């Protein structure tokens, strides 16, 4: 008679007990599943985290104001420019608050021409390996305290929005939005995940506008297809606020847009590429230009040049461009994290992921974009007046 199959070991909470790392890499054994899983840890339910860190009334008003402003721009009921600007990723909440305070003052000054939304990215896609963001490893020491990361991140988002600054973030996975999406005014899907059905389904159900970046190869078609897919209703497996698996049914999100970020074929922000994109976009779909990544040839010092080129097109009356994305921080460039050193050895206000332009360079970039909007407003008004006169 065959011996009984080995029973998996569970703790009192129903979670499989953590295995030793050695057993997970020793090759195949007699277990039918979880051969390469080291262990499971309980994840705090989204509803509990929202109860622990509730959004203030000021936060809610900030979020809704940002969403409504972005939707007015996307539906061409506002001629402002949506500018998503801020750190490539946030690793130091205190520096993020410092940056947000500066940005709020500038946003108030330029509010007639720009809707400024702060980049508040918590998760980073990786081509191979590296720090995956504040949620995944909040202490930057490879301890991967994800429950702590979620708490730190929610507290961060609550405080940023309570300061009166709307925020945007990339949706890298399909679970974390349940913890944080109530505090977002704008979302983004990155170049690596624009083709993902899961992310298109996710975008179809969130309560805010979402931008899809063109593919890493520079292809615009995948982003256009993503916008179309996200506009439709979907049925898929998801997670509830209580942390339970569920079948999710969405209405579709009509407020999606395309983000040009360049690619392996080179930048795609100049007038020729903008006109090419314009000819391919479905009616009513607008463009945002990412000043970093492929458009800057991965050199942060080129971001002001990209912004200037786009601003000049706007000055001439180009109305397909509804926004820009800029990677900016307090200090310029980037820094490596010393091995096993954690946060202590890092420079204040300097990115540990992609390099960013400094705050002192960000201000004139935004001022120039505001001027471009005023010029576009005058150009389009003159065109409309000329057309009316011709009809009469």
C-alpha positions as CSV (number, residue, x, y, z in Angstrom):
1,X,0.0,0.0,0.0
2,X,1.3,3.5,-0.9
3,X,2.2,5.8,2.0
4,X,-0.2,8.7,2.6
5,X,0.7,11.9,0.8
6,X,2.6,14.4,2.9
7,X,0.2,17.1,4.3
8,X,1.2,20.7,3.9
9,X,2.0,22.5,7.2
10,X,-0.3,25.4,8.1
11,X,-0.1,27.8,11.1
12,X,-3.1,28.8,13.2
13,X,-4.1,31.6,10.8
14,X,-4.3,29.2,7.9
15,X,-1.1,30.3,6.2
16,X,1.5,27.8,5.0
17,X,4.5,27.9,7.3
18,X,7.6,29.4,5.9
19,X,10.0,26.8,4.5
20,X,13.8,27.1,4.6
21,X,15.4,28.7,1.6
22,X,17.5,25.6,1.2
23,X,14.4,23.4,0.6
24,X,13.1,25.8,-2.0
25,X,16.1,25.4,-4.2
26,X,17.0,21.8,-3.7
27,X,15.2,20.7,-6.9
28,X,12.0,18.7,-7.4
29,X,10.6,16.6,-4.6
30,X,7.5,14.6,-3.9
31,X,5.2,17.6,-3.3
32,X,2.8,18.4,-6.1
33,X,2.9,22.2,-5.7
34,X,4.8,25.1,-4.1
35,X,8.1,23.4,-4.8
36,X,9.7,26.8,-5.4
37,X,7.7,28.8,-2.8
38,X,9.6,29.6,0.4
39,X,6.5,30.6,2.3
40,X,3.4,32.8,2.6
41,X,2.7,35.7,5.0
42,X,-0.7,37.3,5.6
43,X,-1.4,40.6,3.8
44,X,-3.3,43.3,5.6
45,X,-6.8,43.6,4.0
46,X,-7.3,46.9,2.1
47,X,-10.4,47.8,4.1
48,X,-8.4,47.6,7.3
49,X,-5.6,49.8,6.0
50,X,-8.1,52.4,4.8
51,X,-9.7,52.4,8.3
52,X,-6.3,52.8,9.9
53,X,-5.3,55.7,7.6
54,X,-8.6,57.3,6.4
55,X,-8.6,60.1,3.8
56,X,-9.3,63.5,5.4
57,X,-12.0,65.7,3.9
58,X,-9.2,67.9,2.5
59,X,-7.7,64.8,0.8
60,X,-11.0,63.8,-0.7
61,X,-11.6,67.3,-2.1
62,X,-8.1,67.3,-3.5
63,X,-8.5,63.9,-5.2
64,X,-11.9,64.8,-6.7
65,X,-10.6,68.3,-7.9
66,X,-7.7,66.6,-9.6
67,X,-9.9,64.0,-11.3
68,X,-12.4,66.5,-12.5
69,X,-9.7,68.8,-13.8
70,X,-8.0,66.0,-15.7
71,X,-11.3,64.8,-17.2
72,X,-12.1,68.4,-18.3
73,X,-8.8,68.5,-20.1
74,X,-9.3,65.1,-21.7
75,X,-12.8,66.0,-22.9
76,X,-11.5,69.4,-24.2
77,X,-13.7,71.4,-21.9
78,X,-10.5,73.0,-20.5
79,X,-7.5,74.2,-22.5
80,X,-5.1,73.8,-19.6
81,X,-2.2,71.4,-19.8
82,X,-2.0,68.4,-17.4
83,X,1.5,68.2,-16.1
84,X,2.5,65.1,-14.1
85,X,5.7,66.0,-12.4
86,X,7.7,64.6,-9.5
87,X,10.3,62.0,-8.5
88,X,10.8,58.9,-10.7
89,X,9.9,57.0,-7.5
90,X,9.5,57.9,-3.8
91,X,11.8,56.3,-1.4
92,X,11.9,59.0,1.3
93,X,8.5,60.3,2.5
94,X,10.0,63.3,4.2
95,X,11.7,64.4,1.0
96,X,8.4,63.8,-0.9
97,X,6.6,66.2,1.5
98,X,9.3,68.8,1.0
99,X,8.9,68.5,-2.8
100,X,5.1,68.6,-2.5
101,X,5.2,71.8,-0.5
102,X,7.3,73.5,-3.2
103,X,5.1,72.1,-6.0
104,X,1.9,73.2,-4.3
105,X,3.1,76.8,-4.2
106,X,4.1,76.7,-7.9
107,X,0.8,74.9,-8.8
108,X,-1.2,77.7,-7.2
109,X,0.8,80.3,-9.1
110,X,0.3,78.6,-12.5
111,X,-3.2,77.2,-11.9
112,X,-4.8,79.3,-14.7
113,X,-2.8,77.5,-17.3
114,X,-1.6,74.2,-15.8
115,X,-3.2,71.4,-13.8
116,X,-0.2,70.2,-11.9
117,X,-0.3,66.7,-10.5
118,X,2.6,65.2,-8.5
119,X,4.2,61.9,-9.5
120,X,3.9,59.6,-6.5
121,X,5.2,56.3,-7.8
122,X,5.6,53.5,-5.3
123,X,6.4,50.5,-7.5
124,X,9.1,50.2,-10.1
125,X,9.1,47.7,-13.0
126,X,12.5,46.1,-13.4
127,X,14.1,44.7,-16.6
128,X,16.0,42.2,-14.5
129,X,16.4,43.0,-10.7
130,X,16.7,46.0,-8.5
131,X,14.8,47.9,-5.8
132,X,11.1,47.5,-6.7
133,X,9.8,50.4,-4.7
134,X,8.4,51.7,-1.4
135,X,5.7,49.1,-1.2
136,X,8.0,46.1,-1.9
137,X,11.0,47.2,0.3
138,X,10.3,50.3,2.3
139,X,13.5,50.1,4.4
140,X,15.6,49.6,1.2
141,X,17.5,46.8,2.9
142,X,16.1,43.7,1.1
143,X,13.9,42.9,4.1
144,X,10.7,43.2,1.9
145,X,8.4,44.3,4.7
146,X,5.4,44.7,2.3
147,X,2.7,45.2,5.0
148,X,4.9,48.1,6.3
149,X,5.4,49.3,2.8
150,X,1.6,49.5,2.3
151,X,1.1,51.4,5.5
152,X,3.9,53.9,4.8
153,X,2.6,54.3,1.2
154,X,-1.0,54.9,2.3
155,X,0.1,57.4,5.0
156,X,2.2,59.1,2.4
157,X,-0.7,59.4,0.0
158,X,-3.0,60.7,2.7
159,X,-0.6,63.4,3.7
160,X,0.3,64.5,0.2
161,X,-3.4,64.9,-0.8
162,X,-4.1,66.6,2.6
163,X,-1.5,69.2,1.6
164,X,-3.7,70.0,-1.4
165,X,-1.7,68.4,-4.2
166,X,-3.3,65.8,-6.5
167,X,-1.2,62.8,-7.2
168,X,-0.6,60.3,-9.9
169,X,0.9,56.8,-9.8
170,X,1.7,53.8,-12.0
171,X,-0.4,50.7,-11.5
172,X,2.1,48.0,-11.7
173,X,0.1,45.2,-10.1
174,X,-3.6,44.5,-9.8
175,X,-3.8,44.2,-6.0
176,X,-2.2,47.4,-4.6
177,X,-4.8,49.7,-6.2
178,X,-7.4,48.4,-3.7
179,X,-5.2,49.9,-0.9
180,X,-4.4,53.2,-2.6
181,X,-6.6,54.1,-5.6
182,X,-9.1,56.2,-3.6
183,X,-6.3,58.8,-3.2
184,X,-5.2,58.9,-6.9
185,X,-6.3,61.6,-9.4
186,X,-4.5,60.1,-12.4
187,X,-3.1,56.7,-13.2
188,X,-0.5,55.3,-15.6
189,X,0.2,52.0,-17.2
190,X,3.9,51.6,-18.1
191,X,5.5,50.5,-21.4
192,X,6.2,47.0,-20.2
193,X,2.5,46.4,-19.1
194,X,0.5,48.3,-21.7
195,X,0.0,45.1,-23.7
196,X,-1.1,43.2,-20.5
197,X,-4.8,42.2,-20.5
198,X,-4.8,42.3,-16.7
199,X,-3.8,45.9,-16.7
200,X,-6.2,46.9,-19.4
201,X,-9.0,45.3,-17.3
202,X,-7.8,47.1,-14.2
203,X,-7.8,50.4,-16.0
204,X,-11.4,49.8,-17.2
205,X,-12.6,49.8,-13.6
206,X,-10.7,52.6,-11.8
207,X,-12.3,55.9,-10.9
208,X,-9.8,58.2,-12.5
209,X,-8.2,58.8,-16.0
210,X,-5.4,56.5,-17.0
211,X,-2.6,57.0,-19.5
212,X,-1.1,54.1,-21.5
213,X,2.5,54.4,-22.6
214,X,3.7,53.3,-26.0
215,X,5.6,50.0,-26.1
216,X,9.3,49.8,-25.3
217,X,9.9,49.4,-29.0
218,X,8.2,52.7,-29.6
219,X,5.1,51.1,-31.1
220,X,2.0,53.4,-30.8
221,X,-0.5,50.7,-31.8
222,X,-0.3,48.8,-28.5
223,X,-1.2,52.0,-26.5
224,X,-4.1,52.8,-28.9
225,X,-5.4,49.2,-28.5
226,X,-5.1,49.5,-24.7
227,X,-7.1,52.7,-24.7
228,X,-9.8,51.0,-26.7
229,X,-9.8,47.9,-24.5
230,X,-9.9,49.8,-21.3
231,X,-13.0,51.8,-22.5
232,X,-15.0,48.6,-22.6
233,X,-16.7,46.6,-19.8
234,X,-14.8,43.6,-18.5
235,X,-15.2,40.6,-16.2
236,X,-12.2,39.3,-14.4
237,X,-10.8,37.8,-11.2
238,X,-9.9,40.4,-8.6
239,X,-9.6,41.2,-4.9
240,X,-12.2,42.9,-2.7
241,X,-11.6,45.5,-0.1
242,X,-11.8,42.6,2.4
243,X,-9.0,40.9,0.7
244,X,-11.1,38.1,-0.8
245,X,-10.9,36.8,-4.3
246,X,-13.9,37.8,-6.4
247,X,-15.2,38.2,-9.9
248,X,-15.0,41.8,-10.8
249,X,-17.3,43.5,-13.3
250,X,-16.4,46.9,-14.7
251,X,-18.2,49.6,-16.7
252,X,-15.2,50.6,-18.9
253,X,-13.1,53.8,-18.6
254,X,-13.7,56.4,-21.3
255,X,-11.1,58.7,-19.8
256,X,-7.9,57.0,-21.1
257,X,-5.1,58.6,-23.1
258,X,-1.8,57.7,-24.8
259,X,1.6,58.7,-23.4
260,X,4.5,59.0,-25.9
261,X,7.7,58.0,-24.1
262,X,10.0,57.1,-27.0
263,X,11.5,53.7,-27.4
264,X,14.2,51.6,-28.9
265,X,13.7,53.3,-32.3
266,X,14.3,56.7,-30.7
267,X,12.3,59.7,-29.3
268,X,8.8,60.4,-30.5
269,X,8.0,63.9,-29.2
270,X,9.0,66.1,-32.2
271,X,6.4,67.6,-34.6
272,X,6.7,64.8,-37.1
273,X,6.0,62.1,-34.6
274,X,3.2,64.1,-33.0
275,X,1.5,64.5,-36.4
276,X,2.0,60.8,-37.2
277,X,0.4,59.9,-33.8
278,X,-2.4,62.4,-34.4
279,X,-3.3,60.7,-37.7
280,X,-3.5,57.3,-35.9
281,X,-5.5,58.2,-32.8
282,X,-9.2,57.5,-32.5
283,X,-11.4,60.5,-32.5
284,X,-11.4,62.2,-29.1
285,X,-8.1,60.6,-27.9
286,X,-5.4,63.0,-26.8
287,X,-1.7,62.7,-26.2
288,X,0.6,63.2,-23.2
289,X,4.4,63.4,-23.8
290,X,6.8,61.8,-21.4
291,X,9.9,64.0,-21.3
292,X,12.0,61.2,-19.8
293,X,12.8,57.6,-20.7
294,X,13.2,57.1,-24.5
295,X,12.4,60.7,-25.3
296,X,15.4,61.9,-23.3
297,X,17.6,59.1,-24.5
298,X,17.7,58.2,-20.8
299,X,19.7,61.3,-20.0
300,X,17.8,63.5,-17.5
301,X,19.6,66.6,-18.7
302,X,17.6,66.3,-22.0
303,X,14.3,66.7,-20.3
304,X,14.2,70.5,-20.5
305,X,15.0,70.2,-24.3
306,X,12.1,67.8,-24.7
307,X,9.7,70.1,-22.8
308,X,10.9,73.1,-24.8
309,X,10.2,71.3,-28.1
310,X,6.7,70.3,-27.0
311,X,6.0,73.8,-25.6
312,X,6.9,75.3,-29.0
313,X,4.4,73.0,-30.7
314,X,1.7,74.0,-28.2
315,X,2.6,77.7,-28.8
316,X,1.8,77.2,-32.5
317,X,-1.7,75.9,-31.6
318,X,-1.2,72.1,-31.5
319,X,-4.2,70.9,-29.5
320,X,-3.7,67.1,-29.6
321,X,-1.2,67.5,-26.8
322,X,-3.0,67.5,-23.5
323,X,-0.1,67.0,-21.1
324,X,3.5,66.3,-20.2
325,X,5.2,64.0,-17.7
326,X,8.5,65.1,-16.1
327,X,10.8,63.2,-13.7
328,X,11.9,65.8,-11.2
329,X,13.3,65.8,-7.7
330,X,14.8,68.2,-5.2
331,X,18.4,67.3,-6.4
332,X,19.6,66.4,-9.8
333,X,20.6,63.0,-11.2
334,X,20.4,59.7,-9.3
335,X,22.4,57.7,-6.8
336,X,23.1,54.0,-6.1
337,X,22.0,52.4,-2.8
338,X,25.2,51.2,-1.0
339,X,24.9,47.4,-0.5
340,X,23.0,46.5,2.7
341,X,23.3,50.1,3.9
342,X,19.6,51.0,3.9
343,X,18.6,54.6,3.8
344,X,21.2,56.1,6.1
345,X,23.9,56.7,3.5
346,X,21.6,58.2,0.8
347,X,21.7,61.9,-0.3
348,X,18.6,63.8,0.5
349,X,16.2,64.5,-2.3
350,X,18.1,62.5,-5.0
351,X,16.5,59.6,-6.9
352,X,17.6,56.0,-6.4
353,X,15.9,54.9,-9.6
354,X,15.8,57.0,-12.8
355,X,17.8,60.2,-12.8
356,X,15.7,63.4,-12.4
357,X,16.0,67.1,-13.2
358,X,16.5,69.3,-10.1
359,X,13.8,71.5,-8.6
360,X,15.7,74.6,-9.7
361,X,15.4,73.4,-13.4
362,X,11.8,72.2,-13.0
363,X,10.4,75.7,-12.2
364,X,11.4,77.3,-15.5
365,X,10.2,74.3,-17.4
366,X,6.7,74.6,-15.9
367,X,6.7,78.4,-16.3
368,X,7.5,77.9,-20.0
369,X,4.7,75.4,-20.4
370,X,2.3,77.8,-18.8
371,X,3.4,80.5,-21.3
372,X,2.9,78.0,-24.2
373,X,-0.7,77.4,-23.0
374,X,-1.4,81.1,-23.0
375,X,0.0,81.4,-26.5
376,X,-2.0,78.5,-27.8
377,X,-5.1,80.0,-26.2
378,X,-4.5,83.2,-28.2
379,X,-3.7,81.4,-31.5
380,X,-6.8,79.2,-31.3
381,X,-9.0,82.2,-30.4
382,X,-7.6,84.1,-33.5
383,X,-8.2,81.1,-35.7
384,X,-11.8,80.7,-34.5
385,X,-12.5,84.4,-35.0
386,X,-11.1,84.2,-38.6
387,X,-13.3,81.2,-39.3
388,X,-16.4,83.0,-38.0
389,X,-15.5,86.1,-40.0
390,X,-15.1,84.0,-43.2
391,X,-18.5,82.4,-42.7
392,X,-20.2,85.7,-42.2
